[in-house]
Amino acid sequence: MKILILGAGRVGAGLAEMLVTERNDITVVDTDHQILSSLQERLDLKTIYGSATNMSVLESAGID
């Protein structure tokens, strides 16, 4: 299943970790490069840097 998580805080990162173990296609959007890098190093997922309120960011994350 393709899942888009908006925000990589405590809840978003935990959710991403749980869903990745279930072999889902996860994309995480956040404005913190450091958190995104950390997630990408530990988990098999895609990260997008930017604001989840920006339509072009959402489109690059595959919202369609």
PQR file with spaces between the fields and no chain letter, atoms N, CA, C, O and H, PARSE charges and radii, in Angstrom:
ATOM       1  N    MET     1       0.842   -1.158    0.000 -0.4000 1.5000
ATOM       2  CA   MET     1       0.000    0.000    0.000 -0.0000 2.0000
ATOM       3  C    MET     1       0.903    1.243    0.000  0.5500 1.7000
ATOM       4  O    MET     1       1.931    1.261    0.677 -0.5500 1.4000
ATOM       5  N    LYS     2       0.524    2.265   -0.749 -0.4000 1.5000
ATOM       6  CA   LYS     2       1.257    3.532   -0.755 -0.0000 2.0000
ATOM       7  C    LYS     2       0.686    4.420    0.343  0.5500 1.7000
ATOM       8  O    LYS     2      -0.520    4.654    0.412 -0.5500 1.4000
ATOM       9  H    LYS     2      -0.311    2.250   -1.298  0.4000 1.0000
ATOM      10  N    ILE     3       1.589    4.915    1.207 -0.4000 1.5000
ATOM      11  CA   ILE     3       1.164    5.734    2.340 -0.0000 2.0000
ATOM      12  C    ILE     3       2.020    6.992    2.386  0.5500 1.7000
ATOM      13  O    ILE     3       3.244    6.922    2.277 -0.5500 1.4000
ATOM      14  H    ILE     3       2.569    4.725    1.150  0.4000 1.0000
ATOM      15  N    LEU     4       1.373    8.138    2.548 -0.4000 1.5000
ATOM      16  CA   LEU     4       2.041    9.424    2.668 -0.0000 2.0000
ATOM      17  C    LEU     4       1.871    9.920    4.091  0.5500 1.7000
ATOM      18  O    LEU     4       0.746   10.076    4.567 -0.5500 1.4000
ATOM      19  H    LEU     4       0.378    8.194    2.637  0.4000 1.0000
ATOM      20  N    ILE     5       2.987   10.171    4.776 -0.4000 1.5000
ATOM      21  CA   ILE     5       2.960   10.665    6.152 -0.0000 2.0000
ATOM      22  C    ILE     5       3.446   12.108    6.136  0.5500 1.7000
ATOM      23  O    ILE     5       4.546   12.397    5.665 -0.5500 1.4000
ATOM      24  H    ILE     5       3.901   10.044    4.390  0.4000 1.0000
ATOM      25  N    LEU     6       2.626   13.000    6.649 -0.4000 1.5000
ATOM      26  CA   LEU     6       2.945   14.423    6.675 -0.0000 2.0000
ATOM      27  C    LEU     6       3.420   14.787    8.071  0.5500 1.7000
ATOM      28  O    LEU     6       2.617   14.939    8.992 -0.5500 1.4000
ATOM      29  H    LEU     6       1.732   12.765    7.031  0.4000 1.0000
ATOM      30  N    GLY     7       4.727   14.926    8.218 -0.4000 1.5000
ATOM      31  CA   GLY     7       5.327   15.252    9.503 -0.0000 2.0000
ATOM      32  C    GLY     7       6.127   14.076   10.034  0.5500 1.7000
ATOM      33  O    GLY     7       5.631   12.951   10.096 -0.5500 1.4000
ATOM      34  H    GLY     7       5.379   14.804    7.469  0.4000 1.0000
ATOM      35  N    ALA     8       7.365   14.344   10.415 -0.4000 1.5000
ATOM      36  CA   ALA     8       8.270   13.288   10.895 -0.0000 2.0000
ATOM      37  C    ALA     8       8.597   13.472   12.368  0.5500 1.7000
ATOM      38  O    ALA     8       9.697   13.146   12.814 -0.5500 1.4000
ATOM      39  H    ALA     8       7.767   15.257   10.364  0.4000 1.0000
ATOM      40  N    GLY     9       7.652   13.988   13.108 -0.4000 1.5000
ATOM      41  CA   GLY     9       7.847   14.123   14.554 -0.0000 2.0000
ATOM      42  C    GLY     9       7.746   12.756   15.217  0.5500 1.7000
ATOM      43  O    GLY     9       7.872   11.727   14.553 -0.5500 1.4000
ATOM      44  H    GLY     9       6.759   14.253   12.745  0.4000 1.0000
ATOM      45  N    ARG    10       7.525   12.749   16.489 -0.4000 1.5000
ATOM      46  CA   ARG    10       7.469   11.500   17.239 -0.0000 2.0000
ATOM      47  C    ARG    10       6.397   10.547   16.687  0.5500 1.7000
ATOM      48  O    ARG    10       6.657    9.359   16.495 -0.5500 1.4000
ATOM      49  H    ARG    10       7.422   13.586   17.028  0.4000 1.0000
ATOM      50  N    VAL    11       5.208   11.068   16.439 -0.4000 1.5000
ATOM      51  CA   VAL    11       4.115   10.228   15.948 -0.0000 2.0000
ATOM      52  C    VAL    11       4.367    9.795   14.500  0.5500 1.7000
ATOM      53  O    VAL    11       4.243    8.615   14.174 -0.5500 1.4000
ATOM      54  H    VAL    11       4.997   12.032   16.595  0.4000 1.0000
ATOM      55  N    GLY    12       4.716   10.739   13.643 -0.4000 1.5000
ATOM      56  CA   GLY    12       4.951   10.419   12.233 -0.0000 2.0000
ATOM      57  C    GLY    12       6.088    9.437   12.029  0.5500 1.7000
ATOM      58  O    GLY    12       5.966    8.504   11.236 -0.5500 1.4000
ATOM      59  H    GLY    12       4.817   11.698   13.907  0.4000 1.0000
ATOM      60  N    ALA    13       7.201    9.636   12.740 -0.4000 1.5000
ATOM      61  CA   ALA    13       8.347    8.733   12.618 -0.0000 2.0000
ATOM      62  C    ALA    13       8.001    7.343   13.147  0.5500 1.7000
ATOM      63  O    ALA    13       8.379    6.337   12.546 -0.5500 1.4000
ATOM      64  H    ALA    13       7.300   10.394   13.385  0.4000 1.0000
ATOM      65  N    GLY    14       7.293    7.285   14.256 -0.4000 1.5000
ATOM      66  CA   GLY    14       6.885    5.991   14.810 -0.0000 2.0000
ATOM      67  C    GLY    14       5.940    5.250   13.884  0.5500 1.7000
ATOM      68  O    GLY    14       6.046    4.037   13.704 -0.5500 1.4000
ATOM      69  H    GLY    14       6.986    8.102   14.744  0.4000 1.0000
ATOM      70  N    LEU    15       5.023    5.988   13.305 -0.4000 1.5000
ATOM      71  CA   LEU    15       4.082    5.400   12.352 -0.0000 2.0000
ATOM      72  C    LEU    15       4.826    4.877   11.126  0.5500 1.7000
ATOM      73  O    LEU    15       4.546    3.779   10.647 -0.5500 1.4000
ATOM      74  H    LEU    15       4.937    6.974   13.451  0.4000 1.0000
ATOM      75  N    ALA    16       5.763    5.657   10.626 -0.4000 1.5000
ATOM      76  CA   ALA    16       6.551    5.236    9.465 -0.0000 2.0000
ATOM      77  C    ALA    16       7.308    3.947    9.770  0.5500 1.7000
ATOM      78  O    ALA    16       7.319    3.024    8.956 -0.5500 1.4000
ATOM      79  H    ALA    16       5.991    6.549   11.016  0.4000 1.0000
ATOM      80  N    GLU    17       7.933    3.886   10.926 -0.4000 1.5000
ATOM      81  CA   GLU    17       8.692    2.695   11.304 -0.0000 2.0000
ATOM      82  C    GLU    17       7.780    1.463   11.376  0.5500 1.7000
ATOM      83  O    GLU    17       8.150    0.388   10.905 -0.5500 1.4000
ATOM      84  H    GLU    17       7.924    4.636   11.587  0.4000 1.0000
ATOM      85  N    MET    18       6.623    1.619   11.950 -0.4000 1.5000
ATOM      86  CA   MET    18       5.692    0.506   12.069 -0.0000 2.0000
ATOM      87  C    MET    18       5.200    0.049   10.689  0.5500 1.7000
ATOM      88  O    MET    18       5.141   -1.149   10.410 -0.5500 1.4000
ATOM      89  H    MET    18       6.323    2.493   12.332  0.4000 1.0000
ATOM      90  N    LEU    19       4.853    1.005    9.839 -0.4000 1.5000
ATOM      91  CA   LEU    19       4.300    0.662    8.534 -0.0000 2.0000
ATOM      92  C    LEU    19       5.341    0.097    7.576  0.5500 1.7000
ATOM      93  O    LEU    19       5.004   -0.724    6.723 -0.5500 1.4000
ATOM      94  H    LEU    19       4.901    1.978   10.065  0.4000 1.0000
ATOM      95  N    VAL    20       6.594    0.518    7.697 -0.4000 1.5000
ATOM      96  CA   VAL    20       7.656   -0.016    6.848 -0.0000 2.0000
ATOM      97  C    VAL    20       7.855   -1.501    7.126  0.5500 1.7000
ATOM      98  O    VAL    20       8.104   -2.280    6.205 -0.5500 1.4000
ATOM      99  H    VAL    20       6.868    1.185    8.390  0.4000 1.0000
ATOM     100  N    THR    21       7.747   -1.892    8.385 -0.4000 1.5000
ATOM     101  CA   THR    21       7.926   -3.305    8.718 -0.0000 2.0000
ATOM     102  C    THR    21       6.827   -4.176    8.118  0.5500 1.7000
ATOM     103  O    THR    21       6.989   -5.391    7.999 -0.5500 1.4000
ATOM     104  H    THR    21       7.544   -1.260    9.133  0.4000 1.0000
ATOM     105  N    GLU    22       5.722   -3.563    7.745 -0.4000 1.5000
ATOM     106  CA   GLU    22       4.623   -4.284    7.099 -0.0000 2.0000
ATOM     107  C    GLU    22       4.727   -4.232    5.575  0.5500 1.7000
ATOM     108  O    GLU    22       3.774   -4.548    4.863 -0.5500 1.4000
ATOM     109  H    GLU    22       5.591   -2.576    7.842  0.4000 1.0000
ATOM     110  N    ARG    23       5.903   -3.827    5.088 -0.4000 1.5000
ATOM     111  CA   ARG    23       6.219   -3.796    3.650 -0.0000 2.0000
ATOM     112  C    ARG    23       5.322   -2.843    2.848  0.5500 1.7000
ATOM     113  O    ARG    23       4.905   -3.163    1.735 -0.5500 1.4000
ATOM     114  H    ARG    23       6.678   -3.570    5.667  0.4000 1.0000
ATOM     115  N    ASN    24       5.036   -1.688    3.416 -0.4000 1.5000
ATOM     116  CA   ASN    24       4.286   -0.654    2.710 -0.0000 2.0000
ATOM     117  C    ASN    24       5.253    0.292    2.007  0.5500 1.7000
ATOM     118  O    ASN    24       6.425    0.376    2.374 -0.5500 1.4000
ATOM     119  H    ASN    24       5.375   -1.428    4.320  0.4000 1.0000
ATOM     120  N    ASP    25       4.761    0.999    1.001 -0.4000 1.5000
ATOM     121  CA   ASP    25       5.532    2.004    0.271 -0.0000 2.0000
ATOM     122  C    ASP    25       5.292    3.348    0.959  0.5500 1.7000
ATOM     123  O    ASP    25       4.260    3.983    0.745 -0.5500 1.4000
ATOM     124  H    ASP    25       3.809    0.931    0.703  0.4000 1.0000
ATOM     125  N    ILE    26       6.245    3.780    1.785 -0.4000 1.5000
ATOM     126  CA   ILE    26       6.068    4.949    2.640 -0.0000 2.0000
ATOM     127  C    ILE    26       6.832    6.155    2.096  0.5500 1.7000
ATOM     128  O    ILE    26       7.986    6.035    1.686 -0.5500 1.4000
ATOM     129  H    ILE    26       7.084    3.265    1.960  0.4000 1.0000
ATOM     130  N    THR    27       6.179    7.312    2.097 -0.4000 1.5000
ATOM     131  CA   THR    27       6.820    8.595    1.814 -0.0000 2.0000
ATOM     132  C    THR    27       6.522    9.516    2.988  0.5500 1.7000
ATOM     133  O    THR    27       5.377    9.639    3.422 -0.5500 1.4000
ATOM     134  H    THR    27       5.241    7.409    2.431  0.4000 1.0000
ATOM     135  N    VAL    28       7.574   10.163    3.498 -0.4000 1.5000
ATOM     136  CA   VAL    28       7.439   11.078    4.640 -0.0000 2.0000
ATOM     137  C    VAL    28       7.818   12.484    4.179  0.5500 1.7000
ATOM     138  O    VAL    28       8.860   12.677    3.553 -0.5500 1.4000
ATOM     139  H    VAL    28       8.504   10.063    3.145  0.4000 1.0000
ATOM     140  N    VAL    29       6.974   13.462    4.490 -0.4000 1.5000
ATOM     141  CA   VAL    29       7.221   14.867    4.164 -0.0000 2.0000
ATOM     142  C    VAL    29       7.468   15.627    5.461  0.5500 1.7000
ATOM     143  O    VAL    29       6.704   15.496    6.418 -0.5500 1.4000
ATOM     144  H    VAL    29       6.127   13.305    4.999  0.4000 1.0000
ATOM     145  N    ASP    30       8.546   16.428    5.493 -0.4000 1.5000
ATOM     146  CA   ASP    30       8.837   17.247    6.667 -0.0000 2.0000
ATOM     147  C    ASP    30       9.771   18.378    6.261  0.5500 1.7000
ATOM     148  O    ASP    30      10.363   18.347    5.183 -0.5500 1.4000
ATOM     149  H    ASP    30       9.167   16.534    4.716  0.4000 1.0000
ATOM     150  N    THR    31       9.899   19.379    7.131 -0.4000 1.5000
ATOM     151  CA   THR    31      10.760   20.531    6.873 -0.0000 2.0000
ATOM     152  C    THR    31      12.086   20.445    7.617  0.5500 1.7000
ATOM     153  O    THR    31      12.828   21.426    7.665 -0.5500 1.4000
ATOM     154  H    THR    31       9.418   19.404    8.007  0.4000 1.0000
ATOM     155  N    ASP    32      12.392   19.303    8.192 -0.4000 1.5000
ATOM     156  CA   ASP    32      13.640   19.125    8.944 -0.0000 2.0000
ATOM     157  C    ASP    32      14.527   18.101    8.229  0.5500 1.7000
ATOM     158  O    ASP    32      14.270   16.898    8.272 -0.5500 1.4000
ATOM     159  H    ASP    32      11.789   18.506    8.153  0.4000 1.0000
ATOM     160  N    HIS    33      15.593   18.613    7.563 -0.4000 1.5000
ATOM     161  CA   HIS    33      16.503   17.737    6.823 -0.0000 2.0000
ATOM     162  C    HIS    33      17.107   16.655    7.717  0.5500 1.7000
ATOM     163  O    HIS    33      17.234   15.501    7.306 -0.5500 1.4000
ATOM     164  H    HIS    33      15.802   19.591    7.528  0.4000 1.0000
ATOM     165  N    GLN    34      17.471   17.025    8.918 -0.4000 1.5000
ATOM     166  CA   GLN    34      18.159   16.099    9.818 -0.0000 2.0000
ATOM     167  C    GLN    34      17.263   14.902   10.175  0.5500 1.7000
ATOM     168  O    GLN    34      17.712   13.757   10.147 -0.5500 1.4000
ATOM     169  H    GLN    34      17.369   17.962    9.252  0.4000 1.0000
ATOM     170  N    ILE    35      16.030   15.169   10.500 -0.4000 1.5000
ATOM     171  CA   ILE    35      15.103   14.080   10.834 -0.0000 2.0000
ATOM     172  C    ILE    35      14.860   13.189    9.621  0.5500 1.7000
ATOM     173  O    ILE    35      14.833   11.964    9.744 -0.5500 1.4000
ATOM     174  H    ILE    35      15.664   16.100   10.522  0.4000 1.0000
ATOM     175  N    LEU    36      14.685   13.796    8.456 -0.4000 1.5000
ATOM     176  CA   LEU    36      14.459   13.013    7.245 -0.0000 2.0000
ATOM     177  C    LEU    36      15.662   12.131    6.925  0.5500 1.7000
ATOM     178  O    LEU    36      15.501   10.969    6.550 -0.5500 1.4000
ATOM     179  H    LEU    36      14.707   14.791    8.356  0.4000 1.0000
ATOM     180  N    SER    37      16.860   12.678    7.070 -0.4000 1.5000
ATOM     181  CA   SER    37      18.076   11.897    6.816 -0.0000 2.0000
ATOM     182  C    SER    37      18.173   10.717    7.766  0.5500 1.7000
ATOM     183  O    SER    37      18.522    9.607    7.363 -0.5500 1.4000
ATOM     184  H    SER    37      16.991   13.621    7.374  0.4000 1.0000
ATOM     185  N    SER    38      17.864   10.965    9.027 -0.4000 1.5000
ATOM     186  CA   SER    38      17.913    9.904   10.024 -0.0000 2.0000
ATOM     187  C    SER    38      16.921    8.789    9.691  0.5500 1.7000
ATOM     188  O    SER    38      17.255    7.608    9.786 -0.5500 1.4000
ATOM     189  H    SER    38      17.581   11.866    9.355  0.4000 1.0000
ATOM     190  N    LEU    39      15.717    9.162    9.306 -0.4000 1.5000
ATOM     191  CA   LEU    39      14.709    8.163    8.937 -0.0000 2.0000
ATOM     192  C    LEU    39      15.161    7.352    7.725  0.5500 1.7000
ATOM     193  O    LEU    39      15.020    6.129    7.694 -0.5500 1.4000
ATOM     194  H    LEU    39      15.446   10.121    9.229  0.4000 1.0000
ATOM     195  N    GLN    40      15.700    8.043    6.736 -0.4000 1.5000
ATOM     196  CA   GLN    40      16.089    7.370    5.506 -0.0000 2.0000
ATOM     197  C    GLN    40      17.277    6.425    5.724  0.5500 1.7000
ATOM     198  O    GLN    40      17.391    5.404    5.046 -0.5500 1.4000
ATOM     199  H    GLN    40      15.814    9.036    6.761  0.4000 1.0000
ATOM     200  N    GLU    41      18.148    6.762    6.658 -0.4000 1.5000
ATOM     201  CA   GLU    41      19.277    5.890    6.977 -0.0000 2.0000
ATOM     202  C    GLU    41      18.813    4.605    7.660  0.5500 1.7000
ATOM     203  O    GLU    41      19.383    3.538    7.430 -0.5500 1.4000
ATOM     204  H    GLU    41      18.055    7.591    7.208  0.4000 1.0000
ATOM     205  N    ARG    42      17.782    4.703    8.496 -0.4000 1.5000
ATOM     206  CA   ARG    42      17.321    3.560    9.286 -0.0000 2.0000
ATOM     207  C    ARG    42      16.255    2.718    8.604  0.5500 1.7000
ATOM     208  O    ARG    42      16.153    1.517    8.855 -0.5500 1.4000
ATOM     209  H    ARG    42      17.318    5.569    8.683  0.4000 1.0000
ATOM     210  N    LEU    43      15.454    3.350    7.733 -0.4000 1.5000
ATOM     211  CA   LEU    43      14.286    2.673    7.174 -0.0000 2.0000
ATOM     212  C    LEU    43      14.280    2.727    5.655  0.5500 1.7000
ATOM     213  O    LEU    43      14.883    3.614    5.052 -0.5500 1.4000
ATOM     214  H    LEU    43      15.537    4.325    7.529  0.4000 1.0000
ATOM     215  N    ASP    44      13.603    1.782    5.053 -0.4000 1.5000
ATOM     216  CA   ASP    44      13.450    1.743    3.602 -0.0000 2.0000
ATOM     217  C    ASP    44      12.204    2.541    3.222  0.5500 1.7000
ATOM     218  O    ASP    44      11.112    1.991    3.079 -0.5500 1.4000
ATOM     219  H    ASP    44      13.113    1.061    5.543  0.4000 1.0000
ATOM     220  N    LEU    45      12.398    3.862    3.062 -0.4000 1.5000
ATOM     221  CA   LEU    45      11.296    4.735    2.703 -0.0000 2.0000
ATOM     222  C    LEU    45      11.814    5.924    1.916  0.5500 1.7000
ATOM     223  O    LEU    45      13.022    6.139    1.811 -0.5500 1.4000
ATOM     224  H    LEU    45      13.286    4.309    3.178  0.4000 1.0000
ATOM     225  N    LYS    46      10.886    6.690    1.366 -0.4000 1.5000
ATOM     226  CA   LYS    46      11.223    7.889    0.600 -0.0000 2.0000
ATOM     227  C    LYS    46      10.935    9.101    1.473  0.5500 1.7000
ATOM     228  O    LYS    46       9.948    9.117    2.209 -0.5500 1.4000
ATOM     229  H    LYS    46       9.906    6.515    1.451  0.4000 1.0000
ATOM     230  N    THR    47      11.792   10.118    1.396 -0.4000 1.5000
ATOM     231  CA   THR    47      11.551   11.353    2.140 -0.0000 2.0000
ATOM     232  C    THR    47      11.514   12.534    1.175  0.5500 1.7000
ATOM     233  O    THR    47      12.222   12.559    0.168 -0.5500 1.4000
ATOM     234  H    THR    47      12.594   10.105    0.798  0.4000 1.0000
ATOM     235  N    ILE    48      10.686   13.493    1.501 -0.4000 1.5000
ATOM     236  CA   ILE    48      10.559   14.726    0.732 -0.0000 2.0000
ATOM     237  C    ILE    48      10.718   15.891    1.695  0.5500 1.7000
ATOM     238  O    ILE    48      10.019   15.973    2.705 -0.5500 1.4000
ATOM     239  H    ILE    48      10.111   13.472    2.319  0.4000 1.0000
ATOM     240  N    TYR    49      11.647   16.798    1.376 -0.4000 1.5000
ATOM     241  CA   TYR    49      11.839   17.991    2.197 -0.0000 2.0000
ATOM     242  C    TYR    49      10.877   19.071    1.725  0.5500 1.7000
ATOM     243  O    TYR    49      10.830   19.389    0.537 -0.5500 1.4000
ATOM     244  H    TYR    49      12.215   16.732    0.555  0.4000 1.0000
ATOM     245  N    GLY    50      10.113   19.633    2.650 -0.4000 1.5000
ATOM     246  CA   GLY    50       9.225   20.738    2.318 -0.0000 2.0000
ATOM     247  C    GLY    50       8.022   20.769    3.242  0.5500 1.7000
ATOM     248  O    GLY    50       7.834   19.900    4.093 -0.5500 1.4000
ATOM     249  H    GLY    50      10.151   19.374    3.615  0.4000 1.0000
ATOM     250  N    SER    51       7.224   21.792    3.045 -0.4000 1.5000
ATOM     251  CA   SER    51       6.025   21.989    3.854 -0.0000 2.0000
ATOM     252  C    SER    51       4.851   21.194    3.278  0.5500 1.7000
ATOM     253  O    SER    51       4.594   21.230    2.075 -0.5500 1.4000
ATOM     254  H    SER    51       7.377   22.498    2.354  0.4000 1.0000
ATOM     255  N    ALA    52       4.159   20.492    4.139 -0.4000 1.5000
ATOM     256  CA   ALA    52       2.994   19.709    3.717 -0.0000 2.0000
ATOM     257  C    ALA    52       1.818   20.598    3.326  0.5500 1.7000
ATOM     258  O    ALA    52       0.800   20.093    2.854 -0.5500 1.4000
ATOM     259  H    ALA    52       4.368   20.463    5.116  0.4000 1.0000
ATOM     260  N    THR    53       1.938   21.905    3.511 -0.4000 1.5000
ATOM     261  CA   THR    53       0.890   22.837    3.090 -0.0000 2.0000
ATOM     262  C    THR    53       1.134   23.371    1.687  0.5500 1.7000
ATOM     263  O    THR    53       0.321   24.130    1.159 -0.5500 1.4000
ATOM     264  H    THR    53       2.765   22.315    3.894  0.4000 1.0000
ATOM     265  N    ASN    54       2.255   22.977    1.080 -0.4000 1.5000
ATOM     266  CA   ASN    54       2.622   23.435   -0.254 -0.0000 2.0000
ATOM     267  C    ASN    54       2.214   22.375   -1.278  0.5500 1.7000
ATOM     268  O    ASN    54       2.681   21.238   -1.213 -0.5500 1.4000
ATOM     269  H    ASN    54       2.916   22.361    1.509  0.4000 1.0000
ATOM     270  N    MET    55       1.353   22.740   -2.213 -0.4000 1.5000
ATOM     271  CA   MET    55       0.826   21.779   -3.173 -0.0000 2.0000
ATOM     272  C    MET    55       1.922   21.164   -4.043  0.5500 1.7000
ATOM     273  O    MET    55       1.839   19.980   -4.369 -0.5500 1.4000
ATOM     274  H    MET    55       0.974   23.663   -2.266  0.4000 1.0000
ATOM     275  N    SER    56       2.931   21.918   -4.424 -0.4000 1.5000
ATOM     276  CA   SER    56       3.995   21.352   -5.256 -0.0000 2.0000
ATOM     277  C    SER    56       4.803   20.312   -4.483  0.5500 1.7000
ATOM     278  O    SER    56       5.265   19.334   -5.070 -0.5500 1.4000
ATOM     279  H    SER    56       2.999   22.880   -4.160  0.4000 1.0000
ATOM     280  N    VAL    57       4.978   20.506   -3.190 -0.4000 1.5000
ATOM     281  CA   VAL    57       5.653   19.521   -2.344 -0.0000 2.0000
ATOM     282  C    VAL    57       4.821   18.240   -2.289  0.5500 1.7000
ATOM     283  O    VAL    57       5.352   17.138   -2.429 -0.5500 1.4000
ATOM     284  H    VAL    57       4.603   21.301   -2.713  0.4000 1.0000
ATOM     285  N    LEU    58       3.522   18.398   -2.085 -0.4000 1.5000
ATOM     286  CA   LEU    58       2.625   17.236   -2.039 -0.0000 2.0000
ATOM     287  C    LEU    58       2.602   16.490   -3.369  0.5500 1.7000
ATOM     288  O    LEU    58       2.563   15.260   -3.392 -0.5500 1.4000
ATOM     289  H    LEU    58       3.091   19.293   -1.972  0.4000 1.0000
ATOM     290  N    GLU    59       2.626   17.227   -4.470 -0.4000 1.5000
ATOM     291  CA   GLU    59       2.652   16.586   -5.780 -0.0000 2.0000
ATOM     292  C    GLU    59       3.945   15.823   -5.995  0.5500 1.7000
ATOM     293  O    GLU    59       3.924   14.732   -6.565 -0.5500 1.4000
ATOM     294  H    GLU    59       2.658   18.226   -4.452  0.4000 1.0000
ATOM     295  N    SER    60       5.082   16.374   -5.550 -0.4000 1.5000
ATOM     296  CA   SER    60       6.346   15.646   -5.680 -0.0000 2.0000
ATOM     297  C    SER    60       6.392   14.429   -4.765  0.5500 1.7000
ATOM     298  O    SER    60       7.161   13.500   -5.011 -0.5500 1.4000
ATOM     299  H    SER    60       5.099   17.260   -5.087  0.4000 1.0000
ATOM     300  N    ALA    61       5.588   14.425   -3.725 -0.4000 1.5000
ATOM     301  CA   ALA    61       5.494   13.277   -2.825 -0.0000 2.0000
ATOM     302  C    ALA    61       4.541   12.219   -3.367  0.5500 1.7000
ATOM     303  O    ALA    61       4.455   11.121   -2.817 -0.5500 1.4000
ATOM     304  H    ALA    61       4.964   15.180   -3.525  0.4000 1.0000
ATOM     305  N    GLY    62       3.831   12.539   -4.436 -0.4000 1.5000
ATOM     306  CA   GLY    62       2.934   11.563   -5.062 -0.0000 2.0000
ATOM     307  C    GLY    62       1.517   11.591   -4.544  0.5500 1.7000
ATOM     308  O    GLY    62       0.853   10.554   -4.507 -0.5500 1.4000
ATOM     309  H    GLY    62       3.901   13.431   -4.883  0.4000 1.0000
ATOM     310  N    ILE    63       1.036   12.755   -4.141 -0.4000 1.5000
ATOM     311  CA   ILE    63      -0.306   12.871   -3.575 -0.0000 2.0000
ATOM     312  C    ILE    63      -1.402   12.474   -4.571  0.5500 1.7000
ATOM     313  O    ILE    63      -2.495   12.072   -4.172 -0.5500 1.4000
ATOM     314  H    ILE    63       1.575   13.597   -4.170  0.4000 1.0000
ATOM     315  N    ASP    64      -1.105   12.588   -5.847 -0.4000 1.5000
ATOM     316  CA   ASP    64      -2.136   12.246   -6.841 -0.0000 2.0000
ATOM     317  C    ASP    64      -2.425   10.779   -6.797  0.5500 1.7000
ATOM     318  O    ASP    64      -3.263   10.291   -7.555 -0.5500 1.4000
ATOM     319  H    ASP    64      -0.217   12.915   -6.171  0.4000 1.0000
